[in-house]
Amino acid sequence: LKADKDVDVVEWSVWPNPTDNEVYIKANNAEQFTYELYNTTGNLVIKSSILATEAKLDLSNTEHGIYYLKLTTTTGTSYHKVVKQ
């Protein structure tokens, strides 16, 4: 079988991790994406849609600990663990 067209795979960069207050997100092949940040109990902490390839996530109003970052584009979803010191 041959696909009619190639599916673009998005590669993500999320840094610094661990972080004190800010996390930067960069997508190599997406011009818009949505991010959702969840705490360890599964509660949604922050959600936003971005019309760019990069974003800065401000964690200054969140508690120290482990969070799960869900990044979504039209071609798929990726998950990343983020640690706030």
C-alpha positions as CSV (number, residue, x, y, z in Angstrom):
1,L,0.0,0.0,0.0
2,K,1.1,3.5,-0.7
3,A,-0.2,6.6,1.0
4,D,-1.7,9.3,-1.2
5,K,0.3,11.9,0.7
6,D,2.8,12.0,3.4
7,V,1.7,12.9,7.0
8,D,3.8,15.6,8.5
9,V,5.2,14.6,11.8
10,V,5.7,17.3,14.4
11,E,8.9,17.3,16.4
12,W,8.7,19.2,19.7
13,S,11.2,21.0,21.8
14,V,10.2,21.8,25.4
15,W,12.8,23.6,27.5
16,P,14.1,24.3,30.1
17,N,13.0,21.2,32.1
18,P,13.1,21.3,35.0
19,T,12.1,25.0,35.2
20,D,11.6,27.7,37.7
21,N,8.8,29.7,36.0
22,E,8.8,29.6,32.2
23,V,8.8,26.8,29.7
24,Y,9.3,27.4,26.0
25,I,7.6,25.2,23.4
26,K,8.7,24.9,19.8
27,A,7.2,22.8,17.0
28,N,9.3,22.2,13.9
29,N,6.5,21.6,11.5
30,A,3.3,23.1,12.8
31,E,2.0,26.7,12.4
32,Q,-0.6,26.3,15.1
33,F,-1.1,24.1,18.1
34,T,-3.0,23.8,21.4
35,Y,-1.3,23.1,24.7
36,E,-2.9,21.8,27.9
37,L,-1.0,21.5,31.2
38,Y,-2.3,19.0,33.7
39,N,-1.2,18.4,37.3
40,T,-0.6,14.9,38.7
41,T,-4.2,14.5,39.7
42,G,-5.4,15.1,36.1
43,N,-6.8,18.6,36.7
44,L,-6.4,21.0,33.8
45,V,-4.2,23.9,35.0
46,I,-3.6,26.0,31.8
47,K,-4.9,25.7,28.2
48,S,-4.2,27.8,25.2
49,S,-4.3,27.8,21.4
50,I,-1.2,29.2,19.6
51,L,-1.1,30.5,16.0
52,A,2.7,30.3,15.8
53,T,5.5,27.7,15.9
54,E,6.7,28.8,19.3
55,A,5.1,29.7,22.7
56,K,6.2,30.6,26.2
57,L,4.3,29.0,29.0
58,D,4.3,31.0,32.3
59,L,4.3,28.7,35.3
60,S,4.8,31.5,37.9
61,N,1.3,31.0,39.3
62,T,1.6,27.2,39.7
63,E,2.8,25.1,42.6
64,H,6.2,23.3,42.5
65,G,5.9,19.8,41.2
66,I,5.3,17.6,38.2
67,Y,3.0,18.5,35.3
68,Y,2.0,16.8,32.1
69,L,2.0,18.9,28.9
70,K,-0.3,17.8,26.1
71,L,0.5,19.3,22.7
72,T,-2.0,18.9,19.9
73,T,-1.9,19.7,16.2
74,T,-4.1,18.6,13.3
75,T,-1.7,15.7,12.7
76,G,-1.5,14.3,16.3
77,T,-0.9,14.7,20.0
78,S,2.3,14.5,22.0
79,Y,2.8,14.4,25.8
80,H,5.7,15.8,27.8
81,K,6.5,15.7,31.5
82,V,7.4,19.1,33.0
83,V,9.0,19.6,36.4
84,K,8.6,23.0,38.2
85,Q,11.3,23.5,40.9
